[in-house]
Amino acid sequence: MAVLVTGASGFLGSHVLARLAASGTLALGLGRDAARCAALETAGHRIIRRDIG
């Protein structure tokens, strides 16, 4: 199963993304904050940096 986590650069979204990845689920994060997206990528997560609002 693949999951898209919107708000992945936020507090809740980043934790959901980490939990999904730890369980072996293919998780892709969508976030706005460049620094937090970079940190998530460094941690090994797949991130798309976009503002859809």
C-alpha positions in Angstrom: 0.0 0.0 0.0 1.2 3.5 -0.7 0.2 6.6 1.3 0.5 10.3 0.7 0.9 12.3 3.9 -0.1 16.0 3.4 1.4 18.4 5.9 4.4 16.2 6.3 6.6 19.1 7.3 4.4 19.9 10.2 4.5 18.4 13.7 1.7 15.8 13.3 2.4 15.0 9.6 6.1 14.3 10.2 5.3 11.9 13.0 2.7 10.1 10.9 5.2 9.8 8.0 7.8 8.4 10.4 5.4 5.8 11.8 4.2 4.7 8.4 7.8 4.3 7.1 8.8 2.4 10.3 5.9 -0.1 9.7 7.1 -0.7 6.1 4.4 1.2 4.3 5.5 3.2 1.2 4.9 6.7 2.4 5.3 9.9 0.4 5.3 13.2 2.2 3.9 16.5 0.9 5.1 19.6 2.8 5.7 23.4 2.5 8.6 24.2 4.9 11.9 23.9 3.0 14.1 23.3 6.0 11.8 20.7 7.5 11.4 19.0 4.2 15.2 18.8 3.8 15.5 17.3 7.3 12.9 14.7 6.5 14.7 13.8 3.2 18.0 13.6 5.2 16.3 11.1 7.5 15.5 9.0 4.4 11.8 9.9 3.7 10.5 10.6 0.3 9.3 14.3 0.2 7.7 16.6 -2.3 7.9 20.3 -1.4 4.8 22.1 -2.6 2.2 24.6 -1.4 -1.2 23.5 -2.7 -3.2 26.1 -0.7 
